[in-house]
Each structure stands twice: as structure tokens, then as C-alpha cells.
Amino acid sequence: MKQLRTLLALVAIALLAACGGETDNSEPPAPLTSIDDPIPLDVTWKLDTRAAANTASFRLRPLLAGERIYTIDTAGTVSSVDPESGRRQWLFDTGVAASAGLGGNAEVLLATSRNGDVAAYRVLEDGLESLWRIGIDGEIRAAPVIYGDRVFVRSVDGRLRSLALADGSQVWMVSRRVPPLSLTGTSEPLVTEAAVYAGFDDGKLLALDRDNGEILWEATVSLPSGRTEVERLVDLDGRFMLRDGILYVSSFQGRLAAVQAVSGDILWTREFSSFQPLGIDDRAVYLSADNSHLWAIDRRTGTAFWKQDVLNARHITAPALVGDDRLVVADLAGYLHWFERDDGRLVGRIRAADSRIYVQPLIWRDQVLTLDKFGLLASYTAPQ
């Protein structure tokens, strides 16, 4: 059954992602349009990290921790990179066959694998020092999260675990039923002093006590609908955002919702489909829909400020917020596109790589950092 569910999920993703091939009947990507008076963009540096050894490694998002960038490849090799110069400082072989990006902070890095490995390493000046390594049941496709003396890990079998940072021992576990068909990814838990917030493949958002895993509340963001298993996919796979006591979360083929973090009360919802992370500022929530339309949604009401469809079907990443007034996304051909936050106007473009960029760009100071599917790490700047 597990193999069948995995096969069905891979088939569904292949159809939904429309990654090409002779039998691909999906909508062709929109051609690149000209830009009036584009902003000047500069390449700061590029580095081949080999952080993605094959096309299955589309979730290996780099980790920004302290004043370093860390990447991991599918063979488990970790690179430490200086974000200012682009120089690689060291390599370390973990032996962990990674299927998600690194988790952790400036002191401790966490690597996970498709085989259920969770490994912790102390960060040193010239490499890493192994602290512990454990195995759990279930493939891991979301970066683990460190908060205080705990590690929080989601696996694709519907389980959320709290582990002791000191030795990896399990403190508690919560398990939810996984539908017969689901997307192959999972969302990272969002952890605060008060609670752990986690989304599941049945469209439910849970708040759990951080210390003991007790369920504090449960909210239904999306309900499955349709006659086929593909039509009934409602996974909460994007990265949630918490702002001013309100959680913002989107689901695949479902809804975008604003939820009170303390009670689980839903303030507003609107029909939306996305499994990408969200961007947020004081005014709006910014997100990429499955058709690669870029949206700005009023945080207070859920109404749209604007929608930009100039990148239709170009399989764009989640937007990253640059400075005080712009957004940047990457696409299937390795381009970076800059937009004004106020009105969604396209103002800049630069070719970041020759291959697709799956992961949301990272922002470090005034630089935009990208990683393509074959491990090219690059930095770009634009005037503020």
C-alpha cells in the first residue's frame, strides 16, 4: 500500500507540475515580455555546490544561519559558504541521503533523509562534529526545526515528532491519518513559545502544546472535494506565516486562510490553490498560485490587492520580499523576476541559471540568493 501511494503521488505530481515530456498536455509557459525601464541587476557571485545531484532533490533549500549559507546534496555533503564573497569555507560528508534541506541554527545543523534518518551536528570553524543520529519510520521531506532544547520533525506518514536536542530521544509524537493519495512533500512545523503549529494532508491545521504534544485546537482549512483522489488533494504543504497573532496558511486545491493562533478561529478564507511558502509584510500576504499567477492579498480581509499573470505557467517559486517595496520569484528556465509590491508591476529580470529553480529565493542583507536544481548557488543585487 505504501509503495502504491508513493507511486500515485509521484504520478500526480508529474501531471500537476507539468515538467515536460512528449505526453505533456499542460499549458505552455508564457513567453517573456519586455520590461519598460528595467531596474539594473548585478550578479554578485556564483558557486557550484552540487547541492542537487538529481532532479528528485527539489526541496534542498539552502539554510541561512548566522553569517553563513549551508547547503546539502543528495549524497549528504554539506557546504559552508560565505554569503558576502561566495567562497566555500569547508565541505563535510554526513553520509545522509538528503531529501530535504538542512534545518538548524548557527550552532547546530540537522540533516534528514528519505530513509528516516535524523542527524545532528555541532558547527565548527572548519567543519561539523557529529552529535547524534537516529532512525525513525517514514521518509522526511521537510526541514526539521530547532526551538530551545527540542527538535521538531515531520515525516510523510503523517507523524510529527518532538526530539530532545541533546541526544535525539523522542519526547512525544502525534500521528494523523494520511489520505490514500497525497503530495510527496510536507510542511515544516512552525514553533513558538506557546505552541507548535503543523499542517496535514487532510487539510487540517493543528496547534499542539510544545512540551507534551497535547492538541490545543484543530482547524479545517480545506475539505476534500471531487470524485477522484487527485481532485480530493488538499495538502497543507506550504510554509506558514505568523504575524500579529494570526496564522496565514494555504492548501493545495483548497483555500487560503487567516487563523487566530491562540484559538484556531478562522477569520477569513478564500478559494486558492498553492503548496508554496508565503511572503508577508504589514499590509499583505504574497503568494504564488499553482498556475504561476502572483497575488497580493489583504491581510485583514482576504481580498486581493492585485494579481499578476505575466508569468503564467512558468512554474514560479514562492515570492521572497526584497527591501521595503519589491518581490522576487524564480522560474522554470532559471530567470529571476522582480515585482513592485504596491501594484504587482514587473520591473526587472535576470538569468540566474540555465536550469529550473524550485526553491524560494533567500534574502541576505541586500542580496538575493538562489539555488538551481543542479546545485548552482548564486547571489544577485538590485538598487533599493
C-alpha positions as CSV (number, residue, x, y, z in Angstrom):
1,M,0.0,0.0,0.0
2,K,2.8,2.4,0.9
3,Q,4.5,1.7,-2.5
4,L,1.2,2.2,-4.3
5,R,0.5,5.5,-2.6
6,T,4.0,6.8,-3.3
7,L,3.7,5.8,-7.0
8,L,0.3,7.5,-7.3
9,A,1.7,10.6,-5.6
10,L,4.6,10.8,-8.0
11,V,2.3,10.4,-11.0
12,A,0.0,13.1,-9.7
13,I,3.0,15.5,-9.1
14,A,4.3,14.8,-12.6
15,L,0.9,15.7,-14.0
16,L,0.4,18.8,-11.8
17,A,4.0,20.1,-12.1
18,A,3.9,19.7,-15.9
19,C,7.7,19.4,-16.1
20,G,7.8,18.5,-19.8
21,G,7.9,15.4,-22.0
22,E,6.2,14.3,-25.2
23,T,3.0,13.4,-23.4
24,D,2.7,16.8,-21.6
25,N,-0.6,18.4,-22.4
26,S,-0.3,21.2,-19.9
27,E,-0.5,24.9,-20.8
28,P,2.8,26.1,-22.3
29,P,4.7,28.7,-20.3
30,A,4.1,32.3,-21.1
31,P,6.8,34.0,-23.2
32,L,9.0,36.6,-21.5
33,T,7.7,40.1,-22.0
34,S,9.7,43.2,-22.4
35,I,10.1,45.5,-19.4
36,D,9.9,49.3,-19.7
37,D,12.9,50.9,-17.9
38,P,14.0,47.8,-16.0
39,I,15.9,48.2,-12.8
40,P,19.7,47.3,-13.0
41,L,20.5,43.9,-11.6
42,D,24.0,42.6,-10.9
43,V,25.5,39.1,-10.4
44,T,27.5,39.3,-7.1
45,W,28.9,35.7,-7.3
46,K,28.1,32.1,-8.4
47,L,29.3,28.8,-6.8
48,D,28.7,25.2,-8.0
49,T,27.8,23.4,-4.7
50,R,26.4,20.3,-6.3
51,A,23.7,20.6,-3.8
52,A,21.2,18.8,-6.1
53,A,22.7,15.6,-7.6
54,N,19.5,14.7,-9.4
55,T,16.1,16.1,-10.4
56,A,14.3,14.5,-7.4
57,S,16.1,16.8,-5.0
58,F,13.8,19.8,-5.5
59,R,13.4,20.5,-1.8
60,L,17.1,21.1,-0.9
61,R,16.6,24.7,0.1
62,P,19.8,26.4,1.4
63,L,19.9,27.3,5.1
64,L,20.9,30.8,6.2
65,A,22.2,30.6,9.7
66,G,24.2,33.4,11.4
67,E,26.6,34.7,8.8
68,R,26.8,31.5,6.7
69,I,24.9,29.7,4.0
70,Y,24.7,25.9,4.3
71,T,23.7,23.5,1.5
72,I,23.5,19.7,1.4
73,D,23.4,17.5,-1.6
74,T,21.6,14.2,-2.1
75,A,24.7,12.3,-1.1
76,G,24.9,14.1,2.2
77,T,27.8,16.5,1.6
78,V,27.3,19.8,3.5
79,S,29.0,23.0,2.2
80,S,29.6,26.2,4.2
81,V,29.6,29.3,2.1
82,D,30.4,32.9,2.9
83,P,27.3,34.9,1.6
84,E,29.3,38.1,1.1
85,S,32.1,36.6,-1.1
86,G,30.6,33.3,-2.3
87,R,33.7,31.4,-1.1
88,R,33.2,27.9,0.1
89,Q,34.7,27.6,3.6
90,W,34.5,23.8,4.1
91,L,32.9,20.6,3.0
92,F,31.7,17.9,5.3
93,D,30.3,14.4,4.4
94,T,27.4,13.4,6.6
95,G,26.5,10.3,4.6
96,V,22.8,11.2,5.0
97,A,21.0,10.8,1.7
98,A,19.1,14.1,2.0
99,S,15.6,14.7,0.6
100,A,15.1,18.0,2.3
101,G,17.2,21.0,3.1
102,L,19.1,21.4,6.3
103,G,17.5,22.6,9.5
104,G,19.0,24.2,12.5
105,N,20.8,27.4,13.5
106,A,24.3,28.9,13.8
107,E,25.3,26.3,16.4
108,V,23.6,23.0,15.3
109,L,22.7,21.7,11.9
110,L,20.2,18.9,11.3
111,A,20.2,16.6,8.3
112,T,17.4,14.2,7.3
113,S,16.9,11.6,4.7
114,R,14.3,9.7,2.7
115,N,15.1,6.7,4.8
116,G,14.1,8.4,8.0
117,D,17.5,9.4,9.3
118,V,17.8,12.4,11.6
119,A,21.3,13.5,12.4
120,A,22.6,16.5,14.4
121,Y,26.0,18.2,14.1
122,R,27.7,20.9,16.0
123,V,29.0,23.7,13.8
124,L,32.8,24.3,14.0
125,E,35.0,26.8,12.3
126,D,36.4,24.2,9.9
127,G,33.5,21.6,9.6
128,L,30.9,19.7,11.6
129,E,31.1,17.5,14.7
130,S,28.6,14.6,14.9
131,L,26.3,14.8,18.0
132,W,23.8,12.0,17.4
133,R,22.0,10.1,14.6
134,I,18.7,8.3,14.9
135,G,16.3,6.5,12.6
136,I,12.5,7.0,12.5
137,D,9.8,5.3,10.4
138,G,8.9,7.5,7.5
139,E,10.5,9.5,4.8
140,I,11.3,13.1,5.7
141,R,10.7,15.8,3.1
142,A,10.6,18.9,5.2
143,A,13.5,20.5,7.1
144,P,13.4,19.9,10.9
145,V,13.0,22.8,13.2
146,I,15.0,23.6,16.4
147,Y,13.4,25.5,19.2
148,G,15.0,25.7,22.6
149,D,16.1,22.2,23.6
150,R,13.8,20.4,21.2
151,V,13.8,19.3,17.5
152,F,10.5,19.0,15.6
153,V,10.4,16.7,12.6
154,R,7.5,15.9,10.2
155,S,7.5,12.8,8.1
156,V,5.4,11.8,5.1
157,D,3.5,9.1,7.1
158,G,1.5,11.8,9.0
159,R,3.7,11.9,12.1
160,L,5.1,14.9,13.9
161,R,7.8,14.2,16.5
162,S,9.4,16.2,19.2
163,L,13.0,15.1,19.9
164,A,15.5,16.1,22.6
165,L,18.2,18.3,21.0
166,A,20.8,16.8,23.4
167,D,20.6,13.2,22.2
168,G,17.7,12.7,19.7
169,S,15.5,10.8,22.1
170,Q,11.8,11.1,21.4
171,V,9.8,13.3,23.8
172,W,6.4,12.9,22.1
173,M,4.8,12.0,18.8
174,V,1.4,12.9,17.2
175,S,0.1,10.8,14.3
176,R,-2.6,11.8,11.7
177,R,-4.2,9.6,9.1
178,V,-2.7,10.1,5.6
179,P,-5.2,10.1,2.7
180,P,-4.8,7.3,0.0
181,L,-3.2,9.9,-2.2
182,S,-1.2,13.0,-1.2
183,L,1.5,15.3,-2.4
184,T,5.0,13.9,-1.7
185,G,6.0,16.9,0.4
186,T,5.1,18.1,3.9
187,S,5.1,21.4,5.6
188,E,7.6,22.4,8.2
189,P,6.1,22.9,11.7
190,L,6.0,26.4,12.9
191,V,7.2,26.6,16.5
192,T,6.7,29.4,19.1
193,E,7.0,29.7,22.8
194,A,3.3,28.9,23.1
195,A,2.7,26.1,20.6
196,V,3.7,24.0,17.6
197,Y,1.6,24.6,14.5
198,A,1.5,21.8,11.9
199,G,-0.5,21.2,8.7
200,F,-1.5,17.8,7.5
201,D,-2.6,16.1,4.3
202,D,-6.3,16.1,5.2
203,G,-6.5,19.9,5.1
204,K,-6.3,20.3,8.9
205,L,-4.2,22.7,10.9
206,L,-3.3,21.7,14.4
207,A,-1.9,23.6,17.4
208,L,-0.1,21.4,19.9
209,D,1.5,22.0,23.3
210,R,5.2,22.4,22.7
211,D,6.1,20.5,25.8
212,N,3.9,17.4,25.7
213,G,2.2,17.3,22.2
214,E,-1.3,17.8,23.6
215,I,-3.7,19.1,20.9
216,L,-4.7,22.7,21.8
217,W,-7.0,23.2,18.8
218,E,-7.8,21.9,15.3
219,A,-8.9,24.0,12.4
220,T,-10.2,22.8,9.0
221,V,-8.5,24.9,6.3
222,S,-9.8,22.9,3.4
223,L,-12.2,20.0,2.9
224,P,-11.6,17.4,0.2
225,S,-14.0,17.6,-2.8
226,G,-14.3,15.9,-6.1
227,R,-14.8,12.3,-7.4
228,T,-11.2,11.3,-7.9
229,E,-8.3,11.0,-5.5
230,V,-6.4,13.7,-7.4
231,E,-9.3,16.1,-7.2
232,R,-9.5,15.5,-3.4
233,L,-5.9,16.5,-2.7
234,V,-5.9,19.3,-0.1
235,D,-2.5,19.0,1.5
236,L,-1.2,21.8,3.7
237,D,2.4,21.8,2.3
238,G,3.4,25.4,2.2
239,R,5.4,27.2,4.9
240,F,3.0,29.0,7.3
241,M,3.5,32.6,8.4
242,L,2.6,34.0,11.8
243,R,2.1,37.8,12.1
244,D,0.5,39.7,14.9
245,G,-1.1,36.6,16.4
246,I,-2.6,35.4,13.1
247,L,-1.5,32.4,11.1
248,Y,-1.7,32.5,7.4
249,V,-1.8,29.2,5.6
250,S,-2.7,27.9,2.1
251,S,-3.6,24.5,0.8
252,F,-3.4,22.7,-2.5
253,Q,-6.7,22.8,-4.4
254,G,-8.3,24.4,-1.3
255,R,-8.2,27.7,0.5
256,L,-6.0,30.5,1.8
257,A,-7.0,31.2,5.4
258,A,-6.2,33.5,8.3
259,V,-6.4,31.7,11.6
260,Q,-6.2,33.1,15.2
261,A,-3.1,31.5,16.6
262,V,-4.4,31.4,20.2
263,S,-7.8,29.8,19.5
264,G,-7.9,28.3,15.9
265,D,-10.8,30.6,14.9
266,I,-10.8,31.2,11.2
267,L,-11.0,34.9,10.5
268,W,-11.4,34.7,6.7
269,T,-10.8,32.3,3.8
270,R,-10.8,32.5,0.1
271,E,-10.5,29.9,-2.6
272,F,-6.9,29.3,-3.5
273,S,-4.5,26.5,-4.6
274,S,-0.9,26.6,-3.6
275,F,1.7,24.4,-1.9
276,Q,4.3,27.1,-1.8
277,P,5.6,29.1,1.2
278,L,4.0,32.6,1.7
279,G,5.5,36.0,1.9
280,I,4.1,38.6,4.3
281,D,4.5,42.3,5.3
282,D,2.4,44.7,7.4
283,R,-0.1,45.1,4.6
284,A,-0.4,41.9,2.6
285,V,0.2,38.2,2.1
286,Y,2.1,37.4,-1.1
287,L,1.9,34.0,-2.8
288,S,2.3,32.1,-6.0
289,A,-0.7,30.1,-7.2
290,D,-0.4,26.7,-8.9
291,N,-0.8,28.4,-12.3
292,S,2.1,30.7,-11.6
293,H,0.0,33.8,-11.0
294,L,1.4,36.1,-8.3
295,W,-1.1,37.5,-5.8
296,A,-1.1,40.2,-3.1
297,I,-3.9,39.5,-0.6
298,D,-5.1,42.0,2.1
299,R,-4.1,40.5,5.5
300,R,-7.1,41.9,7.2
301,T,-9.9,40.9,4.8
302,G,-8.6,38.3,2.3
303,T,-9.5,40.5,-0.6
304,A,-7.0,40.8,-3.5
305,F,-4.9,44.0,-3.9
306,W,-3.6,42.7,-7.2
307,K,-3.0,39.7,-9.4
308,Q,-0.1,39.4,-11.8
309,D,-0.3,36.7,-14.6
310,V,2.6,37.7,-16.8
311,L,4.5,34.5,-15.7
312,N,1.5,32.2,-16.4
313,A,2.5,28.5,-16.4
314,R,6.2,29.3,-15.8
315,H,6.2,27.2,-12.6
316,I,7.4,30.1,-10.4
317,T,8.8,29.7,-6.9
318,A,7.2,31.3,-3.8
319,P,7.9,35.0,-3.7
320,A,10.7,36.5,-1.4
321,L,10.4,40.0,-0.1
322,V,13.3,42.3,-1.1
323,G,13.9,45.5,0.7
324,D,10.8,47.6,1.6
325,D,8.9,47.5,-1.7
326,R,9.7,44.6,-4.0
327,L,9.2,40.9,-4.5
328,V,11.3,38.4,-6.4
329,V,10.4,34.9,-7.8
330,A,12.4,32.4,-9.9
331,D,11.0,30.2,-12.7
332,L,11.4,27.0,-14.7
333,A,14.1,28.5,-17.0
334,G,16.3,29.9,-14.3
335,Y,15.2,33.5,-14.5
336,L,14.7,35.8,-11.6
337,H,11.8,38.3,-11.8
338,W,11.4,41.5,-9.7
339,F,7.9,43.0,-9.0
340,E,6.7,46.1,-7.2
341,R,4.8,45.2,-4.1
342,D,2.3,48.0,-4.3
343,D,0.8,47.1,-7.7
344,G,2.5,43.9,-9.0
345,R,4.3,45.7,-11.8
346,L,7.2,43.7,-13.3
347,V,10.3,45.9,-13.0
348,G,13.4,43.6,-13.5
349,R,14.7,40.3,-14.8
350,I,18.0,38.5,-14.8
351,R,19.0,34.9,-15.8
352,A,20.1,33.2,-12.7
353,A,20.8,29.7,-14.1
354,D,20.3,27.6,-17.1
355,S,18.0,25.2,-15.3
356,R,14.9,25.3,-13.2
357,I,14.9,26.9,-9.7
358,Y,12.4,25.1,-7.4
359,V,13.1,26.7,-4.0
360,Q,12.1,30.2,-2.8
361,P,14.9,32.7,-3.1
362,L,16.7,33.6,0.1
363,I,17.4,37.2,1.2
364,W,20.6,38.1,3.0
365,R,21.1,41.8,3.6
366,D,20.7,43.4,0.1
367,Q,21.4,40.1,-1.8
368,V,19.0,37.6,-3.4
369,L,20.3,34.1,-3.2
370,T,19.1,31.2,-5.4
371,L,19.9,27.5,-5.9
372,D,19.0,25.8,-9.1
373,K,18.2,22.1,-9.4
374,F,21.8,21.1,-10.2
375,G,23.3,23.0,-7.3
376,L,24.3,26.4,-8.7
377,L,24.2,28.8,-5.8
378,A,24.2,32.4,-6.9
379,S,23.8,35.9,-5.4
380,Y,22.2,39.0,-7.1
381,T,21.7,42.6,-6.0
382,A,19.4,45.3,-7.1
383,P,19.2,49.0,-6.1
384,Q,16.8,49.7,-3.2
